Amino acid sequence: MEVQRKILFEEEAPHQRETFSLADKLKFIIPSLFGLFLFLVPVPFDGKWTIGVGILAESAQAVFNSYLPQFMTAVLLLSVVLSLVGSIMKPAWITSSRFLNDLFNVTGFWIAMRLIGSIFAIMTLNQLGPEFIWSDFTGGTVLYSLVPVLTTWFLFAGLLMPLLLNFGLMEYIGTVVRKIMRPLFKLPGRSSIDAIASWMGSGTVGVLITTKQYEEGYYTKREAAVIATNFSVASIAFSLVVISFIGLDHLFVPFYLTVVVAGLVAAIVCPRIPPLSRKEETYYEPVGKQISEDVPEGISRSQWAYDLAVGKAREVKSAKKVIVSGFQNVLDIWFGLIPLVMALGTIALILAEFTPVFDYLAYPLVPVLQLLQLPEAQAAAPAMLVGFADMFLPAVVGASIESELTRFVIAAVSLTQLIYMSEVGILLLKSKIPLNLLDLAIIFIQRTIITLPIIVVMAHVFFF
């Protein structure tokens, strides 16, 4: 009886806040403010809005752009060599390091992809072999347009990401906004940071944050899959590029409003239907659950958020470990992801540009677009599907269409589909998040079906 009374008393007792030193508090505040500014605060730069990481990436790309294709071709070749060494010879300097072992001691599929990527890069760089591989619309697009952007963005995003993840900012914002994210999107509050990082910077950065959070035990399998496929939205900067390319930059405000509305609806619906709804509510097995956003009795949500954040920052004992973690992020992307982008991105663009695959797949869409009273439905239908290969392809296909209404719809749909294999799709397949190619194809179709009618209705209103 005494034991029962003691337990009852402890359960009813208010939570006792932990005492933190000034150094602990500053360790949370200063790095988190830098992370907030670099990843989440929009700033004007070179006539457009971007984020601090974007300024660093674009500045580096401007200086080194002419050297990046050659540099990354060398990285791709080195990736193949080290993968063969790690997988066949298994030297101790690779197998004794968990990071290097995961990166280079890989299966035959990943070796093949890295080999194909390096071959495509060499052929494109030197214009060797069949032109359909290295043309401006296939290998040339990947090596000279996509790879340099990914190289610089992931260099700075990878190096600086610990400012977001390691010093308590995720804990603070996650706890504060949990009441919104959980009922609306069935997600923890910290997922809001992934979304903001995507909106203001890059969808691939959002996926990278999600992947790291999942592998560290902060998202379940279902949550990670939902966040990666619904919140890795195209940035405002890229949206401006797309709408300008398609010749409708004077309509950017209604255009982006349409993208946001349609994207939010898809983010509410998709997590509640298969395949996402059937993903397991379990955490990444090697680490288990590491998150708690529930607020104890006797303390306000903001106070608890602050305590969690400072407690997380206090765990950082060495600047060296943070720096090493940042460099590992970069190397993982450069040696693991970019060869895959070069291989699969080129193949996807070849299918889109030189085969009728997407034309055949788009035939069933023509009567749907006609029913929605979309002008030039026959020409617009393939543009609704080629985004699965690359997000920029719908704008390329749609640029020749005369109807501004149709071009508006094509551009908006391309930005709400989110799953494009040349970049985000490959990053997801490479990650430990439980999503396969079939899952991605189904989610792409679902998002198209959900967002297309919304976008068409809003477009008809704006063009009335």
N, C-alpha and C positions, 0 to 999 in steps of 0.2 A: 504493500500500500504506500509506503514511504517513497519507494522508487517511482511508482506511478505519479504521485504528487510532484516529485522532482522533475520528471519528464514534462508533465503538464505545465509546470511553472516555466521551464526553459523554453517551451514552445510559445508561450504567451509573452515572454520577456521581449522587450524591444531590442532591435539589432544594435549592437555596440559598434560604433564607427571606429575604424582603425586610425591610429595617429601616424601621419606621414611627415617626414622632414621637408624642409624647404628645397633641398636638393632633389628629392623624389618628385615634388610638384613641378619644379622647373624642368626636370627630365621629361615629364609629360607635356608641359605647355610649349616649350621652345621647339622641339622637333616636330610636334603635331601642327603647330602654326606654319612651319616651313612646308610640311606635307600638304596641309590644307591649301596653301597658296599655290604650290607647284602642280597639284593634281586637280583641285576642285574649284578654284577661283578663276572665272573668265577674265581675260585681259585683252585689250586691243593691241594688235601687232601686225604691222605691214598691211594695214587696211582691212583687217578681219579680226574676229574674236577667236582666241585660242586659250591655252593654259600655259603655265610656266614651263612644264616639261615639253610642250609643243614648241615653244620659242627656242629652247635649247636644241631640240631635235632638228627643227627646220634651219636653224643657224648653222649647225654642224653639217647638215646635208648641203646647204648652199656652198660651203667651203670645200667639202670633199666629194661632191656629187660625181664629178668626172672620174674619180678613183674607186668609188664604192662598188661598181659592178666587178671590176678586176679583183678587188680585195675580197669580196664575198665569194667569188669563184674559187679563190685560193682557200678560203675557209671551208667551202663545200668539199673540195678535194681532201683537205686535212681531215674533215669529218669522216670521209670514207676510209682513209688510211687508219685513223685511230679506232674506228669501229671494227675493222678487220683485225687489227692488233688486239683489241680488247676482247673480241669474241672468239678468236682462234688461239692466239698465244697466251692470253690471260696473264699478263705480267703483274707482279705484285703491286707496282705503283698505281695500277688501275683497280685491281680487285680489292686492295686494302682501303680504298677510299669509296665510301658509299656514293658520293656524288659522281665521281668519275666512272664507277662501275655501272651505275644506272644510265649514264650518258653514253658510254662506249661499249659495254658488254651487252649487246642487243641481239634481237632475233634476226633471222634471215630476211624477213619482210622489211625491217627498218634499214638494214644494210642495202637492200635492193633499192629502196626509195632514195637513200642518200647517194647511191651510185647513179641512178637515173637523173637525179637533180643536178649532180655535178657534170654529167655528160651533156644535159640540156644547156647548162650554163656555158660550158666550153664551146658548144656548137653555136650558141647565140652570140657569145662574145666575138667569135671569129667568123661568123656567118658560114659555118660548115654544114654540109649535108642538106637534106630537104628543106626548102624555104618555109614550109608550113610549120616547122618546129621553131625556127628562129625569126620569123617575120615580126613586124612591129605590132601585130595584133595578138601574138601568142607568146613565144619565149621573150621577145623584145619587151612586151608589156610587163612581164614578170620581172625580168632582170634589170631593166632600166627605169621602171616606174614604181613597181611594188616593193622589190627587195631593198632599194635604198631607203625608202620610207620606213619599212620595218626595222632595218638595221639601226637607224638613228633613233627612232622612237623607243625601241626596246633597249637600246644602250642606256638612255637616261631614265626611262621608266623602271628598268630592272635595277639600276644602281640606287635610285632614290625611293623605290617602293617601300623599303624598311621604315621610312618616315611615316608612312600611312599605317603599316601593319604592326610595327614592333613597339610603339611608344604610347599606345592607349587610345588613339583617335577612333579606331574601329569600336572599341568597347564603349566609349563615351557616346558617340552618335547612335550606335546600335541600340543601346539601352533607352536613349531618349525617344527615338522614333519607333520603337517596337510596337506600340499600340496602333500605329498606322499600317506598318508593313505586314504584320501577322494576319489581321482579319482581311485585308484587301488582297494581298498577294500570297498569303500563307508562307511568309518568309521571315527570318530574323531581321531585326532593325538594321544591323550592320550592312545588309545587302544594299541599302540606300547609297552607300559610298561607292559600290561597284557601278550603280546606275549613273551617279553624278560624274564619276571619272570617265565613263563612256560618253555621256552627253557633251561634256566640255573638252574632252581630249580625243579618245580613240576607243572604238569598240574592242579592239584587240587588247588594249590595256585593261579594260574591264574584265575580259576573259582571263587575263593573266592574274589579276587580283583574285578572282573567284577560284581559280585553280590553286593558288597558294593557300587561300583560306580553307578550302576543302582538305588539302593535304595536311593542314595543321590542326584539323579537327573542329573547325568552327561552323561548317555546313554539313548537313546530311547529304547522302547521295542525291535524294530528290531535290533538296534546296539548291545544291550546286548545279544540277542539270537545269533547273528552272531559271536560276539567275543567269547562267551562261547563255541560254537560248532566248531569253526575254528581256534582259536588261543591258546587253552589250550593244546598245544602239549606236547608230552612226553619229559622229560628232557634229556639232553645229558648223564647224569649219568644212567638213566633208560635204555636209548638206548644201552649203553655199557653192561648193565646187560643182556638185551635180546639177543644181537648179540653174547655175550660170551656163554650164555646158549645154544644157537642153534649151537655153534661150529664154528662160522665164525668171531671171533674177529679180525683175521688178515685182514679182509676186512672192518674194521669200517669206514674208510674215504669214500670209494665209497658208502658204505651202508648209511651213514648219509647224504651224498650229495643227494642220491636218495630220502630219506625221506623228505629233505628240498624242493627239486624241486617239488615232487608230492604234498606235503602239501601246497606250495604256489599256485599251480594251483587250487587245491580244494578250497583254501581260496578266490580265485578270482571268481570262478564259482558259488559255493554254495550260496553266498549272493544274487545272481541275479536270482535264481530260487526258486519256492515254496518248502517247506513251509516258508523259511526264508524271501523271498522277499515280502511275504504277511503279515508279522508282522507289527503292527501299528507303525507309526513314532511319537508316543506320549511318554511322560515321565511318570515316576512312580507318580501316582496321588497325594499321600500325600505330596510330596515335589515340584513337577513341575520341569521345566527346570532350571538348575543351571550352565549351561556351556556356554561359549562364547569364541571361538577360532578365530573369525574374527579380523583382524588387522585394527585399525582406520587409517585414512589418516594422513600423516605427521610423521609417526613413523615406524621404522624398525620392522620386525617380531621378531628379537631377543630381542629388547628393550621392545616390548609389552609383550613377553613371560616372561621376567624378572619382569616387573611391576605386571603382573597377579600373578606370583609366590610369590613375596614378600607380595602382598596384601592378598593372601590366608594365608600365614604364620602369618601375623599380626592378623588374626581373632582368633588365638589360644591364649586364655587368661589364661588358667589354665593347668598345667601339670597333675593335678589330673584327669581332664576330659579325657585327652588323655590316661592315664593309665587305667581308668575305661573302656573306649572304647575297649582297647586291651583285657582286661579280659573278657568283654562281647563277643568278637569275639570267644575266646577260649571256653567259656561255651556253646555258641550256637552250636559250632561244637561237643563238647563232649556229650552234653545232647540231641541235636537234630539230628545231622547227623550220628554219629557212631552207634547208635542203628539201624538206617535204613540200614547202610552198613552191619551190622551183619545179619539182617533179609533178605534183598533182595540179598545181595552178596552170602549168603549160598544157598538160593533157586536157584539162577542163576547157581551156580557151581554144584548143584545137578542135574539140568537139563542137563548141559553140560557133566558131568561125568557118570551119571547113567541112562540116557535115550537117545533114538536115535533121539531126537528132532532136534538137529543141523545137524545130518546126513541126515535126510529127507529134511530139508530146503536147504541143500547144493547140492542136486542132480542136479538142473538146472545149477549149476556152472561148473559141470564136463566137458560138451562139450565146454564151454567157455574157460576153462583152457587148454583143448586139442587144441582148435583153436589157442591159444596163444603159443602153443608148449612148455607147461610146463610139465616136466617129473613128473610121479606119480600123475597125476591130480586127480585120485579117492581119494587118501589119503590126498591130499592137500586141497580139496574143503571144508571139515568141518572146517579146520583151518582158512578159510577166513571169517567165520561167528561167531565162538565161542568167538571172541574178543568182541562181544556185551555183553557177560556176564562178562568177565574180560580180561584186556589187556594182561596179562601174559599167558593166556590159549593157544593162537595160537603158542607160542614158545614151550609150553609143548607138544602140538599135533604134531608140526612140527619137534621136535627133533629126532623122529624115522625115518624120511624120509631120504633116502640115498642121493638124488640129492642136491648138494650144491646150485645150481641155484634155485631150488624150495624152499629150506629153506631160502635163501636170500629174495625171494619174499614174503614168509609168514611173516617173521620178519618185513620187510619194510611196508607191508600192515597193519599189526597190529598196527604200530606206527602212521599211517596216518588216521586210522579210527576214533580215538579220543573218540567216544562215547562208553564207557564201563560202564555197570550198577553198578558194584561192588563199584565204587568210583565216577567218574565224573558224571555219569548219575543220581545217587541218590542225589548228591549235587545239581544238576540242578532242579530235581523234587521238592526238598525241598525249593528251592529258590523262590523268587517272580518273577523271569524272566518267561515270558509266554511261556514255553515249556512243552508239555505233553509227555507221553510215545510214542504215535504214531509219534509225531514230531521227537523224538530222533531216533526211529527205521528208519524212512524215511531218515533222514540225515546220519545215519550210512550206509545205502545202497547206497545213493548218493555218499558218500565219497569213498566207496569201488569201485563203478563203475568208478568214475573219476580217482582214483589213481592207480588202478590195471593195466591198459594198460601202463601207464607211467612207473610204476615200472618194469613191465615185459620187456619193450623195453630197459630200462637202464640196467637191469640185463643181458639181452642177449648181450649187448655191453660189459659189464665188464667181462662176462664169455666166450666171443668169442675166 
